[in-house]
Amino acid sequence: MPTVRRLAHELLERQGLTTIFGNPGSNELPFLAELPESFRYVLGLHEGAVVGMADGYAQATGRPVLVNLHAASGTGNGMGALTNAVSSRTPLVVVAGQQVRPAIGVEANLAIPDPSALLRPLVGWAGEPACAEDVPRALAQAIFEADLQRKPTYLSVPYDDWAAEAGDNAAAVLGRGVRRAGVPDEDQARWLAEQVGAARNPALVLGGDIDSIGRFDDAVRLAEALDAPVWAAPSLFRLPFPNRHPLFRGVLPAGIAPISAAFEGHDLVLVLGAPVFRYHEYVPGSYLPEGTRLLQVTEDASAAARAPMGEAVVADPGAVIDLLLKVVDAPAARPTSYTTPPEARSGEHGRLHPEQVFAALRDVQPEDTSYVVESTSTNSSWWRQMDLRRQGSYYFPAGGGLGFGLPASVGVALGRPDRPVVGVIGDGSANYGITALWTAAQERVPVTIVLLRNGTYGALRWFSGVLGVPDAPGLDIPGLDFTRIAEGYGVAARQVGGVDELRAALAEDHDGPRLLQVDTVPTAPNA
């Protein structure tokens, strides 16, 4: 009779979860024993970096990914990074070790008395098998729940379970498959088409899910067919629409009043693949202008249920895009004239303006480059200068937890080796996931990290002004040299001065990871 471990490994292989991101401890070693040669274990030096790398990898591949963490302590270290994965609806399957069953009740060291409670309500599902024979079924549930909900799941497994016999019925789980079908029925389809068709001046709001599900180009076709302006939903984790397309109006500001003002004059706002809405800065006002209706289409039933206004249809946004493309009167195909970025602003005192850095990236990097961005204070500069026209061009930590950028850059590069990957990372956020550089070096990942060093937490400094606390301590971080840190982890690194030197450095060939440190002037997210 096979062991629980053998069945679990076979289940993971059949479900395509053969790349494991982890930082194991003693409780996890029995699971990793006899790991088949077809598996790949990507080691991270801190659990936050492990989860960030897995997040980037899962987003880049579009598939669930297994994350291996150590008991409660390791899980706790990774929970900050999990908040970003939750906001990005990333299907991570987190499996953590538990003490042997006889030691749980007495709360021996490394035991988690109530492991499900540790992660709830953050993850979409959490559990611990009631007995060893239930481990394969519970693991399958964790995989299917992550895929169906597009949300991380969590499974705690006592480490003595892995060597136990699986039981006569446990192998039945190997042949299982769970599929999603979220197409509107005939009545819903008719109603959706009528609502959009009757709108005099519709507007579109697209969420990161549109890019995640591979509907970037279809969203462009729909917007052009409707001749409707397009906004990206606030707290954007993926770019769902070309940012220099003439119909694009930018990312919605994350406040109630400014979002309402943006919709002034539109009788219908159609939201596809996004919550309604993820506000941040509290700017009160009416949710919608007078005379404006909102219609939300999302696969996330929870997002539909908690929205404070409008009507919602829980369905696959991609299927709704297909439906609408069949019924709207599309104009004749015409060439799209993309807008031109303005001239980049200049820095001072020997430091570049972030716009100069982004203009260099735009001009030198290939058009299919994937950018992982974690430099919040340069947000406005980023959108002023970049020209992103491809699916999978942009990844951002929508949950607001620092430490996503460096690890996710490594994960995206591992998941999409066919595309160039650049991480645009601020010096404040880089410290939270710095150990990912070691993994990049060990795996020889050809990722470029552009490290923007301004010596301060720029976004936090801006927010201190918004909140009226300009004298808050702890906003500056002088004295950091990431070139020396990167070299210590085995990553080639250099300090880059002027624009010409930056452009020349970006154009150089490289077959492994590299870090380019650029000193920049401080900027605000909205300036």
PyMOL commands that set and color helices and strands:
alter all, ss='L'
color gray80, all
select helices_A, chain A and resi 4-14+26-32+47-61+71-87+101-104+115-119+132-149+170-175+186-198+209-212+216-226+256-262+301-306+317-327+354-364+376-385+405-415+427-433+436-443+458-466+482-489+499-507
alter helices_A, ss='H'
color red, helices_A
select strands_A, chain A and resi 19-22+40-43+65-69+92-98+125-127+153-158+202-206+230-232+248-251+268-272+293-298+311-314+370-374+394-395+421-426+447-453+492-496+514-519
alter strands_A, ss='S'
color yellow, strands_A
deselect
rebuild
show_as cartoon
